[in-house]
Amino acid sequence: MKMKTRYLFQLSAFILGIVVMFGCVQWEEFTPIDVANAPTVTLTQTSVADSAVTVEITSSMSGYVAAILLAGAENPVPDSAALLSENVVYDEYMYMEAVANEAVSYTFTTVVQDSDYEVMAVGANEDGVVSDVAVLAVASADTYAPVFKSATPGITYITPSLLVGDTITLTFDEPVKLGDGVFTFESFRTGDTQTVPADNINVLGMDVTIIMPYLSEYGDYIFLSWEAGAVTDMVGNEVAEMVSGFDGSPFVGAFWRTVLIDRDYESAAPDMAVDQEPGFDVVLTYVDDLSYVTYYDPDDEAYYPVIEDGDITLVYDDGAGLVLTLPVPVADVSISGADLTIAQSAAPNWPGTVTVNIPTGLFTVGWGNPMVDVAAEWSTVAVML
């Protein structure tokens, strides 16, 4: 029992000695981070354009700065530490080292013209103390002129699409309004130019709709031009001039082809109401000049008419059951202006009728208008030899 008591006494004395010893050691005094020494951040806008805004961020202490761009105004201000660590919603974010009282310049580029934004920034000193959030309201400028983007129907010289009263819609990259310049249409075939009446122009948002005031000819090409300032954006920036036309090859600017229509002959000679002697030349006259439909031969690098011997036929009928169909050789077919002439080089000398049959696809009328099938008939009388 005495041994156990002595042991406990010695253990207690040892522990007490340790406590007294460490109590005599002088510990380094703990100094807490002084939040009063948090940096101060200021924001200044230095430039602004349609698609960019540049700001300078200045921190009163060396360390780091971070900033975000938000669209709109009066956005909720995030927590400073969250902003510094990018744990926030933003349109664009930046983070850079900073030297005390030296401005850091940054350009935000995710802006659109004529819109309100806010820049929010914080700074952190080298001890990690974060500043309050600084907020700067900015507004992008509108200095760019509206830009023509597309047209409906699409610009083309291949697919015919326009009629009188049809509409052409011009789409720009921003809302527009009518300005002082004029719109003009020009005919490729005749060169005639006409100003589009103001009553034929409507504007809605980014679209300018033009009602076709006239049609030169079926199959013609129509060029649409406009003067600088024919339309402007909502603050008056003028659209650039559009000069459309033919400068050798290809077409330039805005152009379309008017619709094609099937064409039949306007008159025939000789007189179909009078009996004719066999062998007369058939002459069909159209409303406009004729052209051969052609194909391209890559070996010769040239275009040739698609018409072949026998595509056109002459049918002779004596009315008593005798019918003779003769193929017309290409050599007996000719065009001159609006006239198509077919010679009867092998016509029989008998009374009855003669019918000329011409399929479509061999000729065009005017600016590519297809010729319809022809079946033209004359009465004939035999000639005493």
C-alpha positions as CSV (number, residue, x, y, z in Angstrom):
1,M,0.0,0.0,0.0
2,K,2.9,2.3,0.9
3,M,4.6,1.5,-2.4
4,K,1.5,2.3,-4.5
5,T,1.1,5.6,-2.6
6,R,4.7,6.6,-3.2
7,Y,4.4,5.7,-6.9
8,L,1.3,7.9,-7.4
9,F,3.0,10.8,-5.6
10,Q,6.1,10.6,-7.8
11,L,3.9,10.5,-11.0
12,S,2.0,13.6,-9.8
13,A,5.2,15.4,-9.1
14,F,6.5,14.6,-12.6
15,I,3.4,15.9,-14.3
16,L,3.4,19.1,-12.2
17,G,7.0,19.7,-13.1
18,I,6.2,19.5,-16.8
19,V,3.4,21.9,-16.4
20,V,5.6,24.4,-14.5
21,M,8.4,24.1,-17.1
22,F,6.2,24.8,-20.1
23,G,4.4,27.6,-18.2
24,C,7.8,29.4,-17.9
25,V,8.3,29.2,-21.8
26,Q,7.5,32.4,-23.6
27,W,5.1,31.6,-26.6
28,E,5.1,33.8,-29.7
29,E,2.0,36.0,-29.6
30,F,-0.8,35.1,-32.1
31,T,-1.9,38.0,-34.3
32,P,-5.2,37.5,-36.1
33,I,-5.7,38.7,-39.7
34,D,-6.9,42.3,-39.6
35,V,-10.0,42.5,-41.9
36,A,-9.7,46.3,-41.6
37,N,-6.7,45.8,-44.0
38,A,-8.9,44.5,-46.9
39,P,-8.1,46.1,-50.2
40,T,-10.3,48.6,-51.9
41,V,-11.2,48.1,-55.6
42,T,-12.3,50.7,-58.1
43,L,-13.7,50.3,-61.6
44,T,-13.4,52.7,-64.5
45,Q,-14.7,52.3,-68.0
46,T,-12.0,53.4,-70.6
47,S,-13.6,52.5,-73.9
48,V,-16.8,51.1,-75.4
49,A,-17.9,49.9,-78.8
50,D,-20.6,47.8,-80.4
51,S,-19.1,44.5,-79.3
52,A,-16.6,45.3,-76.6
53,V,-16.2,47.3,-73.4
54,T,-12.8,48.0,-71.7
55,V,-12.5,48.7,-68.0
56,E,-9.6,49.3,-65.6
57,I,-9.6,47.6,-62.2
58,T,-7.4,49.1,-59.5
59,S,-6.7,47.5,-56.1
60,S,-5.2,49.4,-53.2
61,M,-3.1,46.3,-52.4
62,S,-1.0,43.9,-54.3
63,G,-2.6,40.5,-54.9
64,Y,-5.3,39.5,-57.3
65,V,-8.4,41.0,-58.9
66,A,-11.3,39.2,-60.5
67,A,-14.3,40.6,-62.4
68,I,-17.4,39.5,-64.2
69,L,-19.6,40.9,-66.9
70,L,-23.4,40.6,-66.5
71,A,-26.1,41.6,-69.0
72,G,-28.7,44.0,-67.8
73,A,-28.9,46.4,-64.9
74,E,-29.4,46.0,-61.1
75,N,-28.2,42.4,-61.1
76,P,-27.8,40.8,-57.6
77,V,-24.4,41.5,-56.2
78,P,-22.6,38.2,-55.4
79,D,-20.5,37.3,-52.4
80,S,-16.9,38.6,-52.7
81,A,-15.3,35.3,-52.0
82,A,-17.6,33.5,-54.5
83,L,-16.8,36.1,-57.2
84,L,-13.1,35.7,-56.6
85,S,-13.3,31.9,-56.9
86,E,-15.5,32.1,-60.0
87,N,-18.3,30.4,-58.1
88,V,-20.9,32.8,-59.6
89,V,-23.1,33.2,-62.7
90,Y,-21.6,35.5,-65.3
91,D,-21.4,36.3,-69.1
92,E,-17.7,36.7,-69.0
93,Y,-15.0,36.3,-66.3
94,M,-11.5,37.5,-65.7
95,Y,-8.8,36.9,-63.1
96,M,-5.4,38.6,-63.0
97,E,-2.5,39.5,-60.7
98,A,-2.5,43.1,-59.5
99,V,0.1,45.5,-58.1
100,A,-1.1,48.0,-55.5
101,N,-2.6,51.1,-57.0
102,E,-1.7,50.0,-60.6
103,A,-4.7,49.7,-62.9
104,V,-5.3,46.4,-64.7
105,S,-7.0,46.8,-68.1
106,Y,-9.4,44.2,-69.5
107,T,-11.7,44.1,-72.5
108,F,-15.0,42.2,-72.3
109,T,-16.0,41.0,-75.8
110,T,-19.2,39.1,-75.2
111,V,-21.4,42.2,-75.5
112,V,-23.9,43.2,-78.2
113,Q,-24.5,46.7,-79.4
114,D,-26.8,49.2,-77.7
115,S,-27.3,47.1,-74.6
116,D,-26.9,47.6,-70.8
117,Y,-24.3,45.6,-68.7
118,E,-22.7,45.6,-65.3
119,V,-19.1,44.9,-64.4
120,M,-18.5,43.6,-60.9
121,A,-15.0,43.3,-59.4
122,V,-13.2,42.3,-56.2
123,G,-9.6,42.3,-55.1
124,A,-7.7,40.1,-52.7
125,N,-4.4,41.0,-51.0
126,E,-1.5,38.6,-50.6
127,D,-2.9,37.4,-47.2
128,G,-6.1,36.4,-48.9
129,V,-8.3,39.2,-47.5
130,V,-11.0,39.9,-50.0
131,S,-12.5,43.4,-50.8
132,D,-16.1,44.3,-51.1
133,V,-17.6,44.0,-54.6
134,A,-17.3,47.1,-56.8
135,V,-20.1,47.6,-59.4
136,L,-19.9,49.6,-62.6
137,A,-22.8,50.1,-65.0
138,V,-21.8,50.2,-68.7
139,A,-23.7,50.4,-72.0
140,S,-22.4,49.2,-75.3
141,A,-22.4,51.7,-78.2
142,D,-24.2,51.6,-81.5
143,T,-21.7,52.8,-84.0
144,Y,-22.0,50.1,-86.6
145,A,-24.1,50.5,-89.7
146,P,-26.7,47.8,-90.4
147,V,-25.3,45.0,-92.6
148,F,-27.4,43.2,-95.3
149,K,-27.4,39.5,-94.5
150,S,-29.8,37.7,-96.8
151,A,-32.8,37.8,-99.1
152,T,-36.0,35.9,-99.6
153,P,-36.3,34.5,-102.2
154,G,-32.6,33.8,-102.2
155,I,-30.3,35.7,-104.6
156,T,-29.9,33.5,-107.8
157,Y,-29.5,33.7,-111.5
158,I,-30.6,30.1,-112.0
159,T,-34.0,29.5,-110.5
160,P,-36.8,31.8,-111.9
161,S,-38.9,33.1,-109.0
162,L,-40.3,36.6,-109.5
163,L,-43.7,37.9,-110.7
164,V,-45.3,41.3,-110.5
165,G,-46.7,41.7,-107.0
166,D,-44.3,39.2,-105.5
167,T,-42.3,40.3,-102.5
168,I,-38.5,40.4,-101.9
169,T,-37.5,40.5,-98.2
170,L,-34.1,41.9,-97.3
171,T,-32.9,40.9,-93.9
172,F,-30.3,43.0,-92.0
173,D,-28.3,42.2,-88.9
174,E,-30.3,44.6,-86.6
175,P,-33.6,46.4,-86.6
176,V,-33.8,49.1,-89.3
177,K,-36.0,51.9,-90.5
178,L,-36.3,53.6,-93.9
179,G,-33.8,56.4,-94.6
180,D,-33.4,58.9,-97.3
181,G,-31.8,56.8,-100.0
182,V,-33.8,55.0,-102.8
183,F,-34.1,51.5,-104.0
184,T,-34.0,50.8,-107.8
185,F,-34.7,47.9,-110.1
186,E,-32.8,47.4,-113.3
187,S,-33.5,45.1,-116.2
188,F,-30.6,43.1,-117.5
189,R,-32.1,42.7,-120.9
190,T,-33.1,46.3,-121.6
191,G,-31.0,48.3,-119.1
192,D,-34.1,50.2,-118.0
193,T,-33.9,51.4,-114.4
194,Q,-37.0,52.2,-112.2
195,T,-37.1,53.6,-108.7
196,V,-39.2,51.5,-106.3
197,P,-42.2,53.6,-105.1
198,A,-42.2,54.3,-101.4
199,D,-45.6,52.6,-101.1
200,N,-44.0,49.3,-102.3
201,I,-41.6,49.2,-99.3
202,N,-42.4,48.0,-95.8
203,V,-40.1,47.7,-92.8
204,L,-40.6,45.4,-89.8
205,G,-37.8,44.7,-87.4
206,M,-34.7,43.6,-89.3
207,D,-36.7,43.0,-92.5
208,V,-37.3,45.3,-95.5
209,T,-40.0,44.0,-97.8
210,I,-40.2,45.3,-101.3
211,I,-43.3,44.5,-103.5
212,M,-42.3,44.0,-107.1
213,P,-43.7,47.1,-108.9
214,Y,-43.2,45.9,-112.4
215,L,-41.9,43.0,-114.5
216,S,-39.7,43.7,-117.5
217,E,-40.0,40.4,-119.4
218,Y,-40.5,36.8,-118.5
219,G,-37.1,35.1,-117.9
220,D,-35.3,38.5,-117.6
221,Y,-32.8,39.2,-114.8
222,I,-33.7,41.9,-112.3
223,F,-31.0,43.7,-110.3
224,L,-31.9,45.5,-107.0
225,S,-29.7,48.3,-105.9
226,W,-30.0,50.8,-103.1
227,E,-28.2,54.0,-102.1
228,A,-26.3,54.5,-98.9
229,G,-28.8,55.5,-96.3
230,A,-31.7,53.8,-98.0
231,V,-32.2,52.2,-94.5
232,T,-30.6,53.0,-91.2
233,D,-30.5,51.4,-87.8
234,M,-32.6,52.8,-85.0
235,V,-30.0,55.5,-84.1
236,G,-29.3,56.6,-87.7
237,N,-26.3,54.6,-88.8
238,E,-26.7,54.3,-92.6
239,V,-26.6,51.0,-94.5
240,A,-23.8,50.9,-97.1
241,E,-24.6,51.3,-100.8
242,M,-25.5,48.2,-102.8
243,V,-24.7,48.3,-106.5
244,S,-26.0,45.3,-108.4
245,G,-25.5,44.4,-112.0
246,F,-23.3,42.7,-114.5
247,D,-19.6,43.4,-114.5
248,G,-18.6,40.8,-117.0
249,S,-19.1,37.6,-115.1
250,P,-20.8,36.8,-112.8
251,F,-23.6,39.0,-111.6
252,V,-22.9,41.1,-108.5
253,G,-25.1,42.4,-105.7
254,A,-28.7,41.4,-105.4
255,F,-30.4,39.8,-108.4
256,W,-33.2,37.4,-109.4
257,R,-34.7,35.9,-112.5
258,T,-38.3,36.5,-113.3
259,V,-40.5,33.5,-113.9
260,L,-40.6,31.6,-117.1
261,I,-43.9,30.9,-118.9
262,D,-44.8,28.5,-121.7
263,R,-44.9,30.2,-125.1
264,D,-47.1,29.3,-128.1
265,Y,-46.8,30.8,-131.5
266,E,-48.6,34.1,-132.1
267,S,-49.3,33.7,-135.8
268,A,-48.6,31.3,-138.7
269,A,-47.9,31.8,-142.4
270,P,-49.2,31.2,-145.0
271,D,-52.8,31.8,-144.1
272,M,-54.2,28.7,-142.4
273,A,-57.7,29.6,-143.6
274,V,-56.8,29.3,-147.2
275,D,-55.9,26.2,-149.2
276,Q,-52.2,26.1,-150.0
277,E,-50.2,24.5,-152.8
278,P,-48.0,21.6,-151.6
279,G,-44.4,22.4,-150.5
280,F,-44.9,25.8,-149.0
281,D,-42.6,27.0,-146.2
282,V,-44.2,26.9,-142.7
283,V,-43.5,30.1,-140.8
284,L,-44.5,30.3,-137.1
285,T,-44.0,33.7,-135.4
286,Y,-43.5,34.1,-131.7
287,V,-43.8,37.0,-129.3
288,D,-40.0,37.2,-128.9
289,D,-36.8,36.1,-130.4
290,L,-36.2,32.3,-130.6
291,S,-33.1,30.4,-129.5
292,Y,-32.1,26.8,-129.9
293,V,-31.9,24.7,-126.7
294,T,-28.3,23.6,-126.5
295,Y,-26.1,21.1,-124.8
296,Y,-22.4,21.3,-123.9
297,D,-19.8,19.1,-125.5
298,P,-16.9,18.9,-123.1
299,D,-14.6,17.4,-125.8
300,D,-15.2,20.3,-128.2
301,E,-15.7,22.7,-125.3
302,A,-18.7,24.1,-127.3
303,Y,-22.5,24.3,-127.2
304,Y,-24.6,22.6,-129.9
305,P,-28.4,22.6,-130.6
306,V,-30.1,19.5,-129.2
307,I,-32.4,19.3,-132.2
308,E,-31.8,16.3,-134.4
309,D,-33.2,15.0,-137.7
310,G,-36.7,13.8,-137.3
311,D,-37.5,15.6,-134.0
312,I,-40.0,17.7,-136.1
313,T,-42.3,15.8,-138.3
314,L,-44.7,16.6,-141.2
315,V,-47.9,14.5,-141.5
316,Y,-49.7,14.4,-144.8
317,D,-53.2,13.1,-144.9
318,D,-55.3,12.8,-148.2
319,G,-58.5,12.4,-146.2
320,A,-59.1,9.0,-147.9
321,G,-57.0,6.8,-145.6
322,L,-53.5,7.6,-147.0
323,V,-51.3,9.1,-144.3
324,L,-47.6,9.9,-144.8
325,T,-45.3,11.0,-141.9
326,L,-42.0,12.5,-142.9
327,P,-39.2,13.4,-140.6
328,V,-37.9,16.9,-141.1
329,P,-34.1,17.1,-141.5
330,V,-32.4,19.8,-139.3
331,A,-31.2,21.4,-142.6
332,D,-34.9,22.3,-143.3
333,V,-35.3,24.1,-140.0
334,S,-34.2,27.7,-139.4
335,I,-34.9,30.5,-136.9
336,S,-34.6,34.3,-137.6
337,G,-35.6,36.6,-134.8
338,A,-39.1,35.6,-133.7
339,D,-39.7,33.4,-136.8
340,L,-39.4,29.6,-137.0
341,T,-39.3,28.4,-140.6
342,I,-39.7,24.8,-141.7
343,A,-39.2,23.9,-145.4
344,Q,-41.1,21.1,-147.0
345,S,-38.4,19.6,-149.2
346,A,-40.2,16.3,-149.8
347,A,-43.9,17.2,-149.7
348,P,-46.2,14.9,-151.8
349,N,-48.3,16.6,-154.4
350,W,-51.7,15.6,-153.3
351,P,-54.7,17.3,-151.8
352,G,-55.6,17.0,-148.1
353,T,-53.9,18.4,-145.1
354,V,-50.4,18.9,-143.8
355,T,-49.7,19.1,-140.1
356,V,-46.3,20.2,-138.6
357,N,-45.6,18.7,-135.2
358,I,-42.9,20.3,-133.0
359,P,-42.2,18.9,-129.5
360,T,-41.2,21.1,-126.6
361,G,-37.5,21.2,-125.6
362,L,-36.1,22.3,-128.9
363,F,-36.4,26.0,-128.8
364,T,-36.9,28.8,-126.2
365,V,-38.7,32.1,-126.6
366,G,-37.2,35.3,-125.3
367,W,-35.1,34.8,-122.1
368,G,-35.4,31.0,-121.9
369,N,-39.2,30.7,-121.9
370,P,-40.0,27.2,-123.2
371,M,-41.9,26.7,-126.4
372,V,-45.1,24.5,-126.0
373,D,-45.8,21.5,-128.3
374,V,-47.0,22.6,-131.7
375,A,-49.5,20.9,-134.0
376,A,-50.3,23.3,-136.8
377,E,-52.4,22.2,-139.8
378,W,-53.0,23.6,-143.3
379,S,-55.2,22.4,-146.1
380,T,-53.5,21.7,-149.4
381,V,-54.6,21.3,-153.0
382,A,-52.8,19.3,-155.7
383,V,-51.0,21.1,-158.4
384,M,-51.2,20.1,-162.0
385,L,-47.6,19.3,-163.3
